[in-house]
């Protein structure tokens, strides 16, 4: 699959989120990654559904790649879908009905993703691969931006890509955490095709050149 850059608005200016989203769109990019944190599953708070709704009211037409880092995602898929999410990705680690929640996401008209943390083995998500449009491999412990990329995640990415190829599945394989041009290239070599980038993108001196480099991976 062709590479996709999904800038993470968590690294944007929180006082001017609509401007951050507009800057992404002006580069010709199509995706915006939104990290939703509840202060329980991860030790941080970020955005609620109203933030997505406000970005939509501001005119954003970007694909909202929405990552629910919450303890009870089944409670929040509907509010975020109604607020304008295009994809809702849920973590495998909490205890809830993953299959039913993925099904509900699709019923709401959104694409569905499954996410695994660094300590979670790839096998944990293997049963769900036919039911998702995207698998997100966290390459740092979720909760805060600016962490160093964990290279030991590369074999996990390769394993999931191997299952995708063997079974003829067409989900996208996304990575998030410590992604810059060098680590994105390593992830691409392992099989990733979708790159969530926060700090490296929003602090880049030339965002257009950064986006062009990702597009060439």
CORJO-V899270 format. One line per field, one symbol per residue. ss: DSSP state (~ for helix, > for strand, _ for the rest). phi: phi as a letter, one per 30 degrees, with the letter a starting at -180 (. if undefined). burial: + if it has 16 or more other C-alpha atoms within 10 Angstrom, else -. A space follows every 50 residues. Layout:
ss=???
phi=???
burial=???
//
This chain:
ss=___>>>>>~~~_____~~~~~~~~~~____>>>>>>>>______>___~~ ~~~~~~~_____>>>>>>>___~~~_~~~~~~~___>>>>>______~~~ ~~~~~~~___>>>>>>______~~~~__~~~__>>>>>____________ ~~~~~~~~~~~~~~~~~____>>>>>____~~~~~~~~~~___>>>>_~~ ~~____~~~~~~~~~__
phi=.ddbcbecdecddddbdddddddddddidccbcbccbcicdbdabbcced ddddddddjdcddddccdcbdbdddcddeddddkdcbbccddddcadddd ddddededicdbbbbbdedddeedcedcedcbcacccdcbddkbdiddec ddddddeddddddeddcidbddccbakidbddddddddddkdbbbdbced ddcddbdddddddddcd
burial=--++++++++++----++++++-++---++++++++++--++--++-++- +++-++---+++++++++++++++--++-++++++++++++++----+-- ++-+++---+++++++++---+--+--++-+++++++++++++++---++ --++-++++++--+------+++++++++++-++++++-+++++++++++ ++----+--++--+--+
//
